[in-house]
Amino acid sequence: MAGLQTLANYKRTAVIVHDVVMTAVALIAAFLMRFEPGEIALRLPYLPLLPLFLAVASCVYWYFGLYQSRWRFASLPDLSNIVKSATALALGLLVLDYVLVTPTFYGAFFFGKVFIFLYWLLQVFCLGGPRLAYRYLRFVRARDLVARRASAPALIVGRGSEAEIALRAMENGQLGRFHAVGIVATRDADLGQTIRSVRVVGNVLGIETAVADLVERGVPVKRLIVAPSALAADSHPEQLLAASRRLGIPLLRFQTLEDGGAAGSDVALAPVEIEDLLLRPTVEIERARIETLLQSRRVLVTGGGGSIGSELCLRIAAFGAAELAVVENSEPALHRITEDLARIGSHTVVHGIIADVRDRKRIARVFQTFAPDLVFHAAALKHVPYLEQDWDEAIKTNVFGSVNVLEAARQVGARAAVMISTDKAIEPVSMLGATKRFAEMYAQALDAEHAPGNREAPRFVAVRFGNVLGSNGSVVPKFKQQIALGGPVTVTHPDMVRYFMTVREAAELVLTAASHADADMRGAAGTAQDRPSVYVLKMGQPMRILDLAERMIRLAGFEPGSDIEIVFTGVRPGERMHEILFGKEEPTVETGVGGVMAAKPFFADRERIETWLARLSAALDAEDRAAAEAVLIDAVPELNRDQTAASAPPPPASSVPAAASQG
């Protein structure tokens, strides 16, 4: 580390020396170009003032950041800073010449306007020219290195601005062993252009022709590297996927950190998944908001090895948390996420902790030891059919496990705790929905105990998800597996409708909700009932599971009903046909945060909740399901165990399947 710092100091010293020498060169060159020998001789007595001017110039360069930027990344902002520096020095000479020197000491203009303008031009050239030349040489060297090594030729598919990012990443070695042989545009405005010496060879609809032309010239294309814009609905992603299959060329998508890429690099490659093509445009987040929330904070995530929890952990590390405690009761899952966190190269210190949220004493010890600032409670049981069967496990984990985590967060003085809930918690018809709604109420009761005007009071909020594409047990992995096996694809009911969101959106919704609760609503005026306590992503229109299945089949290159059969299996206990996001008693509020809605709380007081918890504990001890359900109905009056999807008319016996599972 000391060696790297010493090298950095040497480089900075070299830059300072270069800029001082170039300033002297610009000044002397301007004198030689502007004045005759006799005029120069008259000004030589003032030559000892040159070191003073150079010292002032060096301070100006420092002020405008010329010593902080790296030459290999010299760009327009750096050129702008050079122009600002040269302008400041030229204006200084102008003031000196016209206000101080000329009328008082010299009797005539010492520099003159022509000299000052010449100096300004030469100064910009002397400072900017070497920087741009150095960057160009590095670019040529990197390009030649990529061409020489055993790299695979690739086409970049996307907008011009995205293609430039990918090309830079290739030059820097961030996109593996690939070099670009062409760009496929998603906008006609980019056709005929050249970006970083790489030609735009066509658009998405003509990609097969472009590949054939390259092959004829002896340039085989081995990969299609796809930018986010190429997966948008208006960019014909289905044709792109179909062309990829016909050509036998694998697709890879590149991600920036904002798009979900790994920390420690500007971009990363990932396989194109079918779920990338299924949804509306993803909701964009405010990066600065989340960075402000997480930087230098100690963060704890329960269920950190699950599909949502692991993505949360990766995003928390990417956004710069100081320390991260990953709490997980599955050793393989914990090992997997800690290995993933180590691989992304974040500066966040990671602690992997084996613990079960149902063990109150163990959770209390973990919290006391780690002392988190922020808590994200993602540990839960979520699969409706299993929880209908094993009702007691649902209560132990989703109710008492949540109580243990939230109570531990309160006891150690965490700033905020966010629990993951579900859209099935509203007007629930299942054990999953009822237990999650009960946990929401407990969080709301804790939050209400602290006066809204107290800026130091902890916040306890919930986030409701729709179905999460690609999460463990969701329909997308199941459909993909069934399609890979040749079908049939199983759907519960043709009219089953669900909201969908991506894993990335789910994780960032949680972080955004925490930032809103922790920053925007901390110390807000009014009562506890005036503050939002439940956050929901704006997920657009819900989608029929049948439509999802049919589109996935088509994206895989088959035709539903003829190539891949769809079979209706019937709805399962605890499922309903349509999901809702807010209850009738919940007044919704605008958060002022793009893509995020919220609702004010409605809940019972803490004393009543403690009574229900005691009754639930007794029902568990007695293994009395009826008593447990009676408590849940008392606590969650909108719970209706009779109006599940199982009461819907059975689907027609047809083949065009499966069923709708959890996100």
C-alpha positions, 0 to 999 in steps of 0.5 A, spaced: 500 500 500 505 504 501 509 503 495 502 504 491 502 511 495 509 513 493 508 511 486 502 516 486 506 521 489 511 521 484 506 521 478 503 527 481 509 531 482 511 529 475 504 532 472 506 538 477 513 539 474 510 538 467 505 543 467 509 548 470 514 547 465 509 548 459 507 554 463 514 557 462 514 555 455 507 558 453 509 565 456 516 565 453 513 562 446 508 568 446 513 573 447 517 571 441 511 571 437 509 577 439 515 582 440 521 584 436 528 583 439 528 590 441 522 590 445 523 583 448 530 586 451 526 592 454 522 587 458 528 582 460 529 586 467 522 583 469 524 576 468 525 574 475 518 575 476 517 569 472 518 564 478 512 568 482 508 567 476 509 560 475 507 559 483 501 562 482 499 558 475 501 552 479 496 554 485 490 555 479 491 549 476 490 545 483 484 549 484 481 547 478 483 540 479 488 539 474 492 535 479 487 530 481 485 527 474 489 522 470 491 523 463 489 516 461 482 518 462 483 525 459 476 528 457 472 534 455 471 535 463 479 535 463 479 540 457 474 545 460 478 545 466 484 547 462 481 552 459 478 555 465 485 555 468 488 558 462 483 564 462 484 565 469 491 566 468 490 570 462 485 575 465 490 576 471 495 578 466 490 583 463 488 586 470 496 586 471 497 590 465 491 595 464 490 596 472 497 596 475 503 595 471 502 600 465 499 606 468 504 606 474 511 603 472 511 602 465 508 608 461 505 603 456 502 596 455 507 591 458 503 585 455 498 588 450 491 584 448 495 580 442 500 577 447 495 575 452 491 572 447 497 568 444 499 566 451 492 563 452 492 559 446 499 557 447 497 555 454 491 551 452 495 547 447 501 546 452 497 543 457 491 540 453 495 537 448 500 532 452 494 530 455 490 528 449 496 525 446 498 521 452 490 518 452 490 517 444 497 513 445 494 509 451 488 508 446 492 505 440 496 501 445 490 498 448 486 497 441 492 493 439 493 489 445 486 487 444 487 485 437 493 481 438 491 477 444 486 471 443 480 475 443 473 473 440 470 478 435 463 481 438 458 485 435 455 490 440 447 491 440 445 498 442 445 505 442 451 509 440 452 512 447 451 505 450 456 502 445 461 507 447 461 505 454 462 497 452 468 499 447 471 503 453 470 497 457 473 492 452 479 497 451 480 497 459 479 489 459 473 489 463 469 485 458 473 479 458 477 477 451 472 480 446 474 485 441 468 489 437 468 488 429 461 492 429 455 495 432 448 494 431 444 500 432 437 500 435 436 507 433 436 509 425 439 515 427 446 511 429 446 508 422 452 510 418 456 512 424 463 510 426 464 510 434 471 509 437 473 507 430 468 501 430 463 502 424 455 501 425 454 495 420 446 495 421 440 495 425 437 489 429 432 487 424 438 486 419 443 483 424 443 477 420 445 480 414 450 484 417 453 478 420 453 474 413 457 480 411 462 480 416 463 472 415 464 474 407 470 478 409 473 473 414 471 476 420 466 471 424 462 473 430 462 469 436 458 473 441 452 479 441 454 483 446 447 487 448 446 493 451 440 495 456 436 499 450 436 493 445 432 489 450 427 494 451 420 493 447 421 498 442 427 495 440 425 488 437 428 484 442 424 477 440 427 478 433 434 479 436 433 473 440 430 469 434 436 471 430 441 469 435 438 462 435 438 462 428 445 464 427 448 460 433 451 466 436 450 467 444 447 473 447 451 477 453 448 483 456 453 488 459 451 492 465 453 498 468 453 499 476 446 502 475 443 497 471 446 492 476 453 490 475 458 488 480 462 493 484 469 494 483 468 495 475 464 500 471 461 494 467 460 487 467 457 481 462 451 477 464 447 472 460 441 474 457 435 471 460 428 470 458 426 474 464 430 480 461 425 481 455 418 480 459 417 486 463 416 494 462 422 498 462 425 497 469 424 503 475 430 507 475 432 509 482 436 515 485 443 513 486 445 519 490 439 517 495 441 510 496 449 512 497 447 517 502 443 512 506 448 506 506 455 510 506 459 508 512 453 505 515 453 498 519 448 494 515 445 487 517 440 483 512 437 477 515 435 471 510 441 474 506 442 468 502 435 468 499 434 470 492 432 477 495 436 477 501 442 476 496 441 481 491 440 486 497 447 484 500 450 485 493 447 492 492 449 494 499 456 492 498 456 496 491 453 502 494 459 503 499 456 500 506 462 500 511 460 493 514 455 488 512 452 482 516 449 477 512 445 473 517 442 466 514 440 459 517 442 455 511 450 454 511 450 453 503 446 459 502 451 463 506 457 460 503 454 462 496 453 469 498 459 471 502 463 468 496 459 472 491 461 478 495 468 477 496 468 476 488 465 483 486 471 487 490 467 491 494 471 495 500 465 493 505 467 489 510 462 482 510 461 478 516 457 471 515 453 469 521 449 463 521 443 464 525 435 462 525 431 468 526 426 464 530 432 463 535 430 469 540 436 469 544 441 468 538 438 474 534 439 478 540 446 476 541 448 477 534 445 484 534 448 486 540 455 484 537 454 487 531 450 493 533 447 495 526 445 502 524 440 499 518 436 492 518 433 489 512 429 483 514 428 478 508 428 472 512 421 468 511 417 462 509 413 464 502 411 458 498 403 458 499 402 451 499 407 449 504 405 454 509 397 452 508 400 445 510 405 447 515 401 452 518 405 452 525 412 453 521 409 459 518 407 463 524 414 461 527 418 464 522 414 470 519 411 472 525 415 470 531 421 471 527 419 478 525 418 480 532 425 477 534 428 481 529 424 488 529 425 487 537 432 486 537 433 492 532 429 496 537 434 494 543 440 496 539 438 503 537 438 501 529 436 507 525 431 504 521 429 497 520 425 494 513 421 488 513 420 484 507 412 483 506 408 481 500 402 484 496 398 477 499 398 481 506 392 485 504 385 482 505 389 475 505 386 469 504 392 464 506 397 463 512 402 467 508 398 473 507 396 473 514 402 472 517 406 477 513 400 482 515 401 480 522 408 482 522 407 489 518 402 491 524 408 489 529 413 493 525 407 499 525 406 499 532 413 499 534 414 505 529 408 509 532 411 508 539 416 514 537 414 521 536 414 523 529 418 530 531 424 526 534 429 526 529 433 520 533 427 515 533 428 509 530 424 507 524 420 501 522 417 500 515 415 494 511 415 493 503 410 489 499 413 485 493 409 483 487 412 476 484 419 477 483 421 474 477 427 469 477 426 468 485 427 461 488 420 458 486 417 463 482 414 461 475 419 464 471 425 458 473 419 453 473 417 455 466 424 455 463 425 448 466 418 445 463 420 449 456 427 446 456 424 439 457 419 440 452 413 441 456 408 441 458 408 448 461 403 448 467 398 454 469 393 453 475 388 457 471 387 461 465 385 468 469 390 468 474 393 475 474 399 477 478 404 483 479 411 482 477 418 485 478 425 484 477 430 482 483 434 488 482 427 492 482 425 488 489 432 490 492 432 497 490 425 498 492 427 496 499 433 501 499 429 506 497 424 505 502 429 505 507 432 512 505 425 515 505 423 513 512 430 514 514 431 521 511 425 524 508 420 522 514 425 522 520 422 528 524 416 529 520 411 533 523 404 530 525 402 524 528 405 517 527 399 515 523 401 521 518 407 518 516 408 512 510 409 505 513 408 501 507 412 502 501 410 499 494 413 499 487 409 502 481 409 495 477 405 497 472 399 493 470 398 486 472 400 480 467 396 474 466 400 468 468 397 464 462 400 470 458 407 470 461 407 462 459 405 463 452 410 469 451 416 465 454 414 459 450 415 464 444 421 467 446 424 460 447 423 459 439 416 455 440 409 456 439 404 455 445 399 449 443 403 446 438 410 445 440 409 446 447 403 444 450 400 448 456 396 445 461 391 448 467 392 444 473 387 448 478 388 453 483 391 451 490 389 452 497 391 459 499 391 462 492 387 467 489 385 470 482 388 477 483 393 480 488 392 487 491 397 492 493 393 496 498 387 495 503 381 499 503 383 502 510 390 504 508 390 511 505 395 512 500 400 518 499 405 520 494 413 519 496 416 524 491 420 518 490 420 516 482 417 509 482 415 508 489 408 509 492 406 508 500 401 508 505 399 510 512 399 505 517 393 502 520 394 497 526 392 495 533 396 498 539 402 494 542 398 491 548 393 488 544 399 485 539 402 482 545 396 479 547 395 476 540 402 473 540 401 470 547 395 466 544 399 464 538 404 461 542 399 457 546 396 455 540 403 453 537 404 449 544 398 445 543 398 444 536 392 447 535 391 450 528 384 452 529 386 456 535 391 459 531 387 461 525 382 464 530 388 469 533 389 471 526 382 472 524 382 477 530 388 480 529 387 481 521 379 482 520 380 482 513 383 475 513 378 471 509 379 463 509 373 462 505 375 466 499 381 463 496 382 462 489 380 455 490 373 457 490 374 460 483 370 456 477 375 450 475 379 452 469 377 448 462 380 442 461 384 444 456 392 444 454 395 451 453 400 451 465 402 452 472 402 455 476 402 461 479 407 461 485 410 466 489 415 471 487 
